[in-house]
Amino acid sequence: MSDHHSAGLDETDVAIMDFAVKVATDATSVDAGDVDRLRTVGLTEREILDVVLAVAARCFFATVIESMAAGPDPELMDPLAPELREALLVGRRPS
């Protein structure tokens, strides 16, 4: 989870992850080359749009959750192994 480049993913998945990170962190920096890379690994225009929409929806959802000062439900997080729980938690901690 910490480095998708060394996670054994195929070239398509790495390209999607690289693109998703760029869209999520600085969408204004996305250029034609980024989109072309996705085409090169076989994604269609619709699939590229799906990636963008999924990233945007996740960013929107995260913003709403953070704005409401909400955190993960303890009953969902408590059963997880501590190292997995820590890897999944970003931002607020369960109260």
Phi and psi in radians as a Rosetta constraint file:
Dihedral C 1 N 2 CA 2 C 2 CIRCULARHARMONIC -1.509 0.35
Dihedral N 2 CA 2 C 2 N 3 CIRCULARHARMONIC -0.367 0.35
Dihedral C 2 N 3 CA 3 C 3 CIRCULARHARMONIC -2.600 0.35
Dihedral N 3 CA 3 C 3 N 4 CIRCULARHARMONIC 1.745 0.35
Dihedral C 3 N 4 CA 4 C 4 CIRCULARHARMONIC -1.185 0.35
Dihedral N 4 CA 4 C 4 N 5 CIRCULARHARMONIC -0.291 0.35
Dihedral C 4 N 5 CA 5 C 5 CIRCULARHARMONIC -1.257 0.35
Dihedral N 5 CA 5 C 5 N 6 CIRCULARHARMONIC -0.438 0.35
Dihedral C 5 N 6 CA 6 C 6 CIRCULARHARMONIC -1.995 0.35
Dihedral N 6 CA 6 C 6 N 7 CIRCULARHARMONIC 0.401 0.35
Dihedral C 6 N 7 CA 7 C 7 CIRCULARHARMONIC -1.687 0.35
Dihedral N 7 CA 7 C 7 N 8 CIRCULARHARMONIC 0.107 0.35
Dihedral C 7 N 8 CA 8 C 8 CIRCULARHARMONIC 1.373 0.35
Dihedral N 8 CA 8 C 8 N 9 CIRCULARHARMONIC 0.298 0.35
Dihedral C 8 N 9 CA 9 C 9 CIRCULARHARMONIC -1.346 0.35
Dihedral N 9 CA 9 C 9 N 10 CIRCULARHARMONIC 2.701 0.35
Dihedral C 9 N 10 CA 10 C 10 CIRCULARHARMONIC -1.350 0.35
Dihedral N 10 CA 10 C 10 N 11 CIRCULARHARMONIC 2.994 0.35
Dihedral C 10 N 11 CA 11 C 11 CIRCULARHARMONIC -1.017 0.35
Dihedral N 11 CA 11 C 11 N 12 CIRCULARHARMONIC -0.656 0.35
Dihedral C 11 N 12 CA 12 C 12 CIRCULARHARMONIC -1.134 0.35
Dihedral N 12 CA 12 C 12 N 13 CIRCULARHARMONIC -0.821 0.35
Dihedral C 12 N 13 CA 13 C 13 CIRCULARHARMONIC -1.122 0.35
Dihedral N 13 CA 13 C 13 N 14 CIRCULARHARMONIC -0.679 0.35
Dihedral C 13 N 14 CA 14 C 14 CIRCULARHARMONIC -1.121 0.35
Dihedral N 14 CA 14 C 14 N 15 CIRCULARHARMONIC -0.745 0.35
Dihedral C 14 N 15 CA 15 C 15 CIRCULARHARMONIC -1.092 0.35
Dihedral N 15 CA 15 C 15 N 16 CIRCULARHARMONIC -0.722 0.35
Dihedral C 15 N 16 CA 16 C 16 CIRCULARHARMONIC -1.115 0.35
Dihedral N 16 CA 16 C 16 N 17 CIRCULARHARMONIC -0.779 0.35
Dihedral C 16 N 17 CA 17 C 17 CIRCULARHARMONIC -1.114 0.35
Dihedral N 17 CA 17 C 17 N 18 CIRCULARHARMONIC -0.759 0.35
Dihedral C 17 N 18 CA 18 C 18 CIRCULARHARMONIC -1.010 0.35
Dihedral N 18 CA 18 C 18 N 19 CIRCULARHARMONIC -0.804 0.35
Dihedral C 18 N 19 CA 19 C 19 CIRCULARHARMONIC -1.116 0.35
Dihedral N 19 CA 19 C 19 N 20 CIRCULARHARMONIC -0.787 0.35
Dihedral C 19 N 20 CA 20 C 20 CIRCULARHARMONIC -1.071 0.35
Dihedral N 20 CA 20 C 20 N 21 CIRCULARHARMONIC -0.723 0.35
Dihedral C 20 N 21 CA 21 C 21 CIRCULARHARMONIC -1.074 0.35
Dihedral N 21 CA 21 C 21 N 22 CIRCULARHARMONIC -0.751 0.35
Dihedral C 21 N 22 CA 22 C 22 CIRCULARHARMONIC -1.149 0.35
Dihedral N 22 CA 22 C 22 N 23 CIRCULARHARMONIC -0.747 0.35
Dihedral C 22 N 23 CA 23 C 23 CIRCULARHARMONIC -1.080 0.35
Dihedral N 23 CA 23 C 23 N 24 CIRCULARHARMONIC -0.752 0.35
Dihedral C 23 N 24 CA 24 C 24 CIRCULARHARMONIC -1.254 0.35
Dihedral N 24 CA 24 C 24 N 25 CIRCULARHARMONIC -0.583 0.35
Dihedral C 24 N 25 CA 25 C 25 CIRCULARHARMONIC -1.680 0.35
Dihedral N 25 CA 25 C 25 N 26 CIRCULARHARMONIC -0.510 0.35
Dihedral C 25 N 26 CA 26 C 26 CIRCULARHARMONIC -2.840 0.35
Dihedral N 26 CA 26 C 26 N 27 CIRCULARHARMONIC 1.352 0.35
Dihedral C 26 N 27 CA 27 C 27 CIRCULARHARMONIC -1.023 0.35
Dihedral N 27 CA 27 C 27 N 28 CIRCULARHARMONIC -0.490 0.35
Dihedral C 27 N 28 CA 28 C 28 CIRCULARHARMONIC -1.200 0.35
Dihedral N 28 CA 28 C 28 N 29 CIRCULARHARMONIC -0.263 0.35
Dihedral C 28 N 29 CA 29 C 29 CIRCULARHARMONIC -1.558 0.35
Dihedral N 29 CA 29 C 29 N 30 CIRCULARHARMONIC -0.130 0.35
Dihedral C 29 N 30 CA 30 C 30 CIRCULARHARMONIC -1.187 0.35
Dihedral N 30 CA 30 C 30 N 31 CIRCULARHARMONIC 2.315 0.35
Dihedral C 30 N 31 CA 31 C 31 CIRCULARHARMONIC -2.283 0.35
Dihedral N 31 CA 31 C 31 N 32 CIRCULARHARMONIC -3.125 0.35
Dihedral C 31 N 32 CA 32 C 32 CIRCULARHARMONIC -1.023 0.35
Dihedral N 32 CA 32 C 32 N 33 CIRCULARHARMONIC -0.586 0.35
Dihedral C 32 N 33 CA 33 C 33 CIRCULARHARMONIC -1.092 0.35
Dihedral N 33 CA 33 C 33 N 34 CIRCULARHARMONIC -0.644 0.35
Dihedral C 33 N 34 CA 34 C 34 CIRCULARHARMONIC -1.129 0.35
Dihedral N 34 CA 34 C 34 N 35 CIRCULARHARMONIC -0.753 0.35
Dihedral C 34 N 35 CA 35 C 35 CIRCULARHARMONIC -1.214 0.35
Dihedral N 35 CA 35 C 35 N 36 CIRCULARHARMONIC -0.711 0.35
Dihedral C 35 N 36 CA 36 C 36 CIRCULARHARMONIC -1.045 0.35
Dihedral N 36 CA 36 C 36 N 37 CIRCULARHARMONIC -0.648 0.35
Dihedral C 36 N 37 CA 37 C 37 CIRCULARHARMONIC -1.052 0.35
Dihedral N 37 CA 37 C 37 N 38 CIRCULARHARMONIC -0.693 0.35
Dihedral C 37 N 38 CA 38 C 38 CIRCULARHARMONIC -1.161 0.35
Dihedral N 38 CA 38 C 38 N 39 CIRCULARHARMONIC -0.681 0.35
Dihedral C 38 N 39 CA 39 C 39 CIRCULARHARMONIC -1.099 0.35
Dihedral N 39 CA 39 C 39 N 40 CIRCULARHARMONIC -0.699 0.35
Dihedral C 39 N 40 CA 40 C 40 CIRCULARHARMONIC -1.071 0.35
Dihedral N 40 CA 40 C 40 N 41 CIRCULARHARMONIC -0.606 0.35
Dihedral C 40 N 41 CA 41 C 41 CIRCULARHARMONIC -1.545 0.35
Dihedral N 41 CA 41 C 41 N 42 CIRCULARHARMONIC 0.093 0.35
Dihedral C 41 N 42 CA 42 C 42 CIRCULARHARMONIC 1.878 0.35
Dihedral N 42 CA 42 C 42 N 43 CIRCULARHARMONIC 0.061 0.35
Dihedral C 42 N 43 CA 43 C 43 CIRCULARHARMONIC -1.354 0.35
Dihedral N 43 CA 43 C 43 N 44 CIRCULARHARMONIC 2.495 0.35
Dihedral C 43 N 44 CA 44 C 44 CIRCULARHARMONIC -1.494 0.35
Dihedral N 44 CA 44 C 44 N 45 CIRCULARHARMONIC 2.957 0.35
Dihedral C 44 N 45 CA 45 C 45 CIRCULARHARMONIC -1.009 0.35
Dihedral N 45 CA 45 C 45 N 46 CIRCULARHARMONIC -0.729 0.35
Dihedral C 45 N 46 CA 46 C 46 CIRCULARHARMONIC -1.117 0.35
Dihedral N 46 CA 46 C 46 N 47 CIRCULARHARMONIC -0.725 0.35
Dihedral C 46 N 47 CA 47 C 47 CIRCULARHARMONIC -1.158 0.35
Dihedral N 47 CA 47 C 47 N 48 CIRCULARHARMONIC -0.653 0.35
Dihedral C 47 N 48 CA 48 C 48 CIRCULARHARMONIC -1.121 0.35
Dihedral N 48 CA 48 C 48 N 49 CIRCULARHARMONIC -0.765 0.35
Dihedral C 48 N 49 CA 49 C 49 CIRCULARHARMONIC -1.072 0.35
Dihedral N 49 CA 49 C 49 N 50 CIRCULARHARMONIC -0.704 0.35
Dihedral C 49 N 50 CA 50 C 50 CIRCULARHARMONIC -1.017 0.35
Dihedral N 50 CA 50 C 50 N 51 CIRCULARHARMONIC -0.722 0.35
Dihedral C 50 N 51 CA 51 C 51 CIRCULARHARMONIC -1.087 0.35
Dihedral N 51 CA 51 C 51 N 52 CIRCULARHARMONIC -0.846 0.35
Dihedral C 51 N 52 CA 52 C 52 CIRCULARHARMONIC -1.046 0.35
Dihedral N 52 CA 52 C 52 N 53 CIRCULARHARMONIC -0.795 0.35
Dihedral C 52 N 53 CA 53 C 53 CIRCULARHARMONIC -1.140 0.35
Dihedral N 53 CA 53 C 53 N 54 CIRCULARHARMONIC -0.678 0.35
Dihedral C 53 N 54 CA 54 C 54 CIRCULARHARMONIC -1.133 0.35
Dihedral N 54 CA 54 C 54 N 55 CIRCULARHARMONIC -0.758 0.35
Dihedral C 54 N 55 CA 55 C 55 CIRCULARHARMONIC -1.125 0.35
Dihedral N 55 CA 55 C 55 N 56 CIRCULARHARMONIC -0.796 0.35
Dihedral C 55 N 56 CA 56 C 56 CIRCULARHARMONIC -1.101 0.35
Dihedral N 56 CA 56 C 56 N 57 CIRCULARHARMONIC -0.706 0.35
Dihedral C 56 N 57 CA 57 C 57 CIRCULARHARMONIC -1.127 0.35
Dihedral N 57 CA 57 C 57 N 58 CIRCULARHARMONIC -0.720 0.35
Dihedral C 57 N 58 CA 58 C 58 CIRCULARHARMONIC -1.150 0.35
Dihedral N 58 CA 58 C 58 N 59 CIRCULARHARMONIC -0.717 0.35
Dihedral C 58 N 59 CA 59 C 59 CIRCULARHARMONIC -1.107 0.35
Dihedral N 59 CA 59 C 59 N 60 CIRCULARHARMONIC -0.741 0.35
Dihedral C 59 N 60 CA 60 C 60 CIRCULARHARMONIC -1.066 0.35
Dihedral N 60 CA 60 C 60 N 61 CIRCULARHARMONIC -0.845 0.35
Dihedral C 60 N 61 CA 61 C 61 CIRCULARHARMONIC -1.066 0.35
Dihedral N 61 CA 61 C 61 N 62 CIRCULARHARMONIC -0.757 0.35
Dihedral C 61 N 62 CA 62 C 62 CIRCULARHARMONIC -1.099 0.35
Dihedral N 62 CA 62 C 62 N 63 CIRCULARHARMONIC -0.679 0.35
Dihedral C 62 N 63 CA 63 C 63 CIRCULARHARMONIC -1.129 0.35
Dihedral N 63 CA 63 C 63 N 64 CIRCULARHARMONIC -0.744 0.35
Dihedral C 63 N 64 CA 64 C 64 CIRCULARHARMONIC -1.099 0.35
Dihedral N 64 CA 64 C 64 N 65 CIRCULARHARMONIC -0.826 0.35
Dihedral C 64 N 65 CA 65 C 65 CIRCULARHARMONIC -1.068 0.35
Dihedral N 65 CA 65 C 65 N 66 CIRCULARHARMONIC -0.819 0.35
Dihedral C 65 N 66 CA 66 C 66 CIRCULARHARMONIC -1.104 0.35
Dihedral N 66 CA 66 C 66 N 67 CIRCULARHARMONIC -0.686 0.35
Dihedral C 66 N 67 CA 67 C 67 CIRCULARHARMONIC -1.164 0.35
Dihedral N 67 CA 67 C 67 N 68 CIRCULARHARMONIC -0.410 0.35
Dihedral C 67 N 68 CA 68 C 68 CIRCULARHARMONIC -1.650 0.35
Dihedral N 68 CA 68 C 68 N 69 CIRCULARHARMONIC 0.096 0.35
Dihedral C 68 N 69 CA 69 C 69 CIRCULARHARMONIC 0.968 0.35
Dihedral N 69 CA 69 C 69 N 70 CIRCULARHARMONIC 0.611 0.35
Dihedral C 69 N 70 CA 70 C 70 CIRCULARHARMONIC -1.636 0.35
Dihedral N 70 CA 70 C 70 N 71 CIRCULARHARMONIC 2.628 0.35
Dihedral C 70 N 71 CA 71 C 71 CIRCULARHARMONIC -2.237 0.35
Dihedral N 71 CA 71 C 71 N 72 CIRCULARHARMONIC 3.117 0.35
Dihedral C 71 N 72 CA 72 C 72 CIRCULARHARMONIC -1.159 0.35
Dihedral N 72 CA 72 C 72 N 73 CIRCULARHARMONIC 2.609 0.35
Dihedral C 72 N 73 CA 73 C 73 CIRCULARHARMONIC -1.196 0.35
Dihedral N 73 CA 73 C 73 N 74 CIRCULARHARMONIC 2.180 0.35
Dihedral C 73 N 74 CA 74 C 74 CIRCULARHARMONIC -0.965 0.35
Dihedral N 74 CA 74 C 74 N 75 CIRCULARHARMONIC -0.634 0.35
Dihedral C 74 N 75 CA 75 C 75 CIRCULARHARMONIC -1.171 0.35
Dihedral N 75 CA 75 C 75 N 76 CIRCULARHARMONIC -0.343 0.35
Dihedral C 75 N 76 CA 76 C 76 CIRCULARHARMONIC -1.557 0.35
Dihedral N 76 CA 76 C 76 N 77 CIRCULARHARMONIC -0.547 0.35
Dihedral C 76 N 77 CA 77 C 77 CIRCULARHARMONIC -1.523 0.35
Dihedral N 77 CA 77 C 77 N 78 CIRCULARHARMONIC -0.626 0.35
Dihedral C 77 N 78 CA 78 C 78 CIRCULARHARMONIC -0.973 0.35
Dihedral N 78 CA 78 C 78 N 79 CIRCULARHARMONIC -0.690 0.35
Dihedral C 78 N 79 CA 79 C 79 CIRCULARHARMONIC -1.233 0.35
Dihedral N 79 CA 79 C 79 N 80 CIRCULARHARMONIC -0.251 0.35
Dihedral C 79 N 80 CA 80 C 80 CIRCULARHARMONIC -1.308 0.35
Dihedral N 80 CA 80 C 80 N 81 CIRCULARHARMONIC 2.622 0.35
Dihedral C 80 N 81 CA 81 C 81 CIRCULARHARMONIC -1.070 0.35
Dihedral N 81 CA 81 C 81 N 82 CIRCULARHARMONIC 2.498 0.35
Dihedral C 81 N 82 CA 82 C 82 CIRCULARHARMONIC -0.918 0.35
Dihedral N 82 CA 82 C 82 N 83 CIRCULARHARMONIC -0.723 0.35
Dihedral C 82 N 83 CA 83 C 83 CIRCULARHARMONIC -1.216 0.35
Dihedral N 83 CA 83 C 83 N 84 CIRCULARHARMONIC -0.579 0.35
Dihedral C 83 N 84 CA 84 C 84 CIRCULARHARMONIC -1.241 0.35
Dihedral N 84 CA 84 C 84 N 85 CIRCULARHARMONIC -0.759 0.35
Dihedral C 84 N 85 CA 85 C 85 CIRCULARHARMONIC -1.011 0.35
Dihedral N 85 CA 85 C 85 N 86 CIRCULARHARMONIC -0.787 0.35
Dihedral C 85 N 86 CA 86 C 86 CIRCULARHARMONIC -1.121 0.35
Dihedral N 86 CA 86 C 86 N 87 CIRCULARHARMONIC -0.687 0.35
Dihedral C 86 N 87 CA 87 C 87 CIRCULARHARMONIC -1.172 0.35
Dihedral N 87 CA 87 C 87 N 88 CIRCULARHARMONIC -0.572 0.35
Dihedral C 87 N 88 CA 88 C 88 CIRCULARHARMONIC -1.436 0.35
Dihedral N 88 CA 88 C 88 N 89 CIRCULARHARMONIC -0.453 0.35
Dihedral C 88 N 89 CA 89 C 89 CIRCULARHARMONIC -1.372 0.35
Dihedral N 89 CA 89 C 89 N 90 CIRCULARHARMONIC 2.184 0.35
Dihedral C 89 N 90 CA 90 C 90 CIRCULARHARMONIC -2.332 0.35
Dihedral N 90 CA 90 C 90 N 91 CIRCULARHARMONIC 2.286 0.35
Dihedral C 90 N 91 CA 91 C 91 CIRCULARHARMONIC 1.497 0.35
Dihedral N 91 CA 91 C 91 N 92 CIRCULARHARMONIC -2.214 0.35
Dihedral C 91 N 92 CA 92 C 92 CIRCULARHARMONIC -1.193 0.35
Dihedral N 92 CA 92 C 92 N 93 CIRCULARHARMONIC 2.559 0.35
Dihedral C 92 N 93 CA 93 C 93 CIRCULARHARMONIC -1.681 0.35
Dihedral N 93 CA 93 C 93 N 94 CIRCULARHARMONIC 2.671 0.35
Dihedral C 93 N 94 CA 94 C 94 CIRCULARHARMONIC -1.065 0.35
Dihedral N 94 CA 94 C 94 N 95 CIRCULARHARMONIC 2.514 0.35
